[in-house]
Amino acid sequence: MHLAPSTVAPEVAQKMFRNGQRVIDVSESKDAVSEQPSKTNHDTSISPSAPLNVHNIKWNKDNAASYLEQLKKANQNVICTSKGTKVGKVTPDFLLRQGLRIPLFQRRYCWTAAQWNQLYRDATALADGRSSSHSLGRITCVETGEGLVVIDGQQRNTSCVLLLAAIRDVCLTQSREEDADYVNGKIFNGRKGDELLAYLKGKTELLDEDETPPGCVLTPTFCDRSSFFSAVLPPSQTLISNSSWCRPLEAKEYFVQRLLKEGRDGKNLKKLATAILTRFQWLYFPLDVDGTVREDGTANLNLIFERLALREAMFCRPPKMSMYATMEACDFVRNLLLGGFGDESKAKEVYQTYWLPVEKKADAAGKRENIDPGMVMETLLTAFLSHHNIVDRKRDVLDTMIGGNLYALFRDYALKAQQEENSSNLELIVHVHEFSMAWLDGNVRDQVGHNSFKQGQGERQAERRSDKWACPRCNFPNDGSSRLCTACSFFRT
């Protein structure tokens, strides 16, 4: 058994497998986390630095092909690097005091009851003394003068904050104002209520475009902001969310109901909050990114995001489905489109103008049709590619490991648009926007079938069931999307 660095490239890890070696993520290694001789870092501070432009690669041309070319030229041995002196164990309390920001290219918050239940059970085991510590894995991030930009660890950190908000709300139902104030201070970094009241003055509802409330320890991606801020603001000060995407609110409500069902009193509630903040552990991996251009892609966050996803899909997936949520094709399409802009402010403007309206309209269509918004987006992108006559072809297994065949087809479209039509990245995302908005209005839907949503969902579920495969070594039933056995790490060729 061999330990591979947590940032080893997928190509290297695959060679290790073929040589009979097993790859273990640093965050899963006992030596790296559970039995490391150094104490958990509660008090380390981050040196102030100039705000970092997270889109720090300046392309020769502003198009998606540049992103794909950079991806192709990326370092085959290393995905990203970190200064060794900063890598170590930290607590959620440490991370939240720094402030966390989710970048534009990240997916929305998408955990469901399976993952909420697992996190809740792990937290209560700590609070009740059934466990002394628990690793949440690795957080890959970038240190900036304005907090930490989260590349890997978004879902777990967001869930921890929502669980803390639920604890605060239940404390208030028991008239435990002091305990509620303690937890609320952790969520808003000690800011007082009058600052939050000033933030809410004149507002009648919370919008996805809203700025972060004063002191809030986490700023989610735009699609989550309305629901997340509505969830974490104190009950006496919050407003309704105008967003059709309510997963953060659903998560907090799930945690509230679990706490009420178990009848935890004020003392045990504060104990639970303390356990979440100080006894959960992260392996802190701040990227060595200083804003300079590196030709090997080890300083480009969009490339790092995709390559880490590929590596984890192949070799480092958690052993239980309750520990993670698979990323969909639209997550990688968004990353590809935004990765073609060299300036973060430009990427933000394009995102808000062209991509965010599509996601919002897809959410509304999903709610209307009672279908998961992710399925709406995938059906939409499939129709878009069909409209542009993009046909499938034989591929290497790595081409479809993340985002499936749909993302691979979209990459083909992006290259074709640039090579044959000389389309800029802005023109590409405008084309996606215009087609999508018309399709979601129903003007194009008839071309792919009025019931394509429901048919596509049923076919996808049937395909997932049929794609299950039994490991020839241990007979464990594995998900068809992975070639790695979850139980024994056998690699299916």
Steps between C-alpha positions, in 0.01 A plus 500: 500500500642835399412854597476741210518876548152650518565695180655230283358516149244238385737374232767416760248341735373281217853371433533416871182293481626309198813414702286358780539800730212662686463877515388646832407864528700693761177586680424126537840404631529423870851636507390822336196574711402278789841421648700804399716599799433873466194645671199625313554859389238716676676833497708529184442830326534570131736774395317781322562520129365694207160381372560222250343487157387137499489499120873564485588354161497754217409318179642588159143493370180537696342167410417164649750324279777679689374341821493155338845551351633600841333191649670281240841657574462477879774341710455123473656429840360770729161675508588775748752581770503637854766632731575211734524721807131592470357152445355350818193428710257782575150525645182649349531777758834601346360497147187696586701771674691554175180528296416267210402599148368263233626604153282543191601176335390286794173310491209596721432341836353159418526272803186307589363307798750215459798733546325712767428188701863386481633840612247519782590153626871582491443826691279345770751215546759764588266691729383186682851368556468202266785638289793724593559660159381468144673591174299688239773438243707755316407863438676636193490877499677823412607749767412858406479830680122449513484147643526156346379413149374140524592265214415172675294482821201718411220253580640393838577852621162632387325213679691567823389866498138398434515249787628776728209724388257221586654462847464875558134495395417209730679676788266795443192276519623398847565862606874431516594844367856489634574173323328625184712817509815289535417294189380804306831671580680210334283533188548877474850530644386687809304771316218661697134493413482869413741444209273229364197727542677769301573244227133400483363855510280566199505139382175308454661175382844347452639476147771284345683818400515630860830578665606291797352604839757668730734245653338194340769233500405349163407659168345238270477506123227722358231233455517420872521848650133582547415165661824476701477851647133441584605182682789640704357838602335493846126418486407847629703670228474281192292560188348258253711374212385582149697210351342185361812311615447441873743221587682697774166577668401135465826394663450725801140384541620138490749570779239691706259207482770250599595711801137542609427130452792402721397754764845643559498770768697825508808359672529212253433734209795721588711189549404387150591839353838490675564149368430615143730798535793339681491121462431463132836514323610606154825440318580858402653520150543865390606519138828660403338757270643850487334641189786416264444307177629143497500321170440163668159604639590449866394856584170512310204433728259395225747238379573385856128468570444272200814292544437441870146389412639254246753359742246457777245340267760242400692425815398692812123483518372464859386145589136598557253687279390682816837675511485679166279616212611432144559803278294520183592592142360853533746567787793435268342684207467809722862465608614468138308807387616720788855365482550677169501846660826630638343754735276416793291815471433422133412140585259622768332741258460226236377252759231734632392611154494172311536190719317584823170584320512158333547318832220702659263427215593132510425499874158649431433244224604218732267622771217533249558150356592348840842395369850547638654821355819312420303272269343806337848644431632172360197457272543860386870454419423177315247689286755778439763254376244321284401834350865555402532146354765384746523122464653245734826321428718233656688636800761410757351415839659810658302724264169409664612439858367839615188657353433184302448495126314831508800702616723321249258597222496861618880511487476381138253779428724765659799393294295486182353847561845648547678315220232523231318820596772682696246560777618686807414366844252786545326408174487138612330573831262745326398219262433270794302774674281587202420139417431410863267790573294423190499126573385557856220724371372205300590640157755225437376229733264351240803412285627259765160382621257659743565227756878494461552599864316201644618257232860609545477460876357151473757392242782639713383317811465176302848547356647556847337181629626295204851646528562339839788252489614237748867500593665173383725506804253563787158501326415849632228676290652819358356805327543484124648850490819377672755240392642475852348254748390690809568200727838365391635756247503252211529697174278378217672538161 
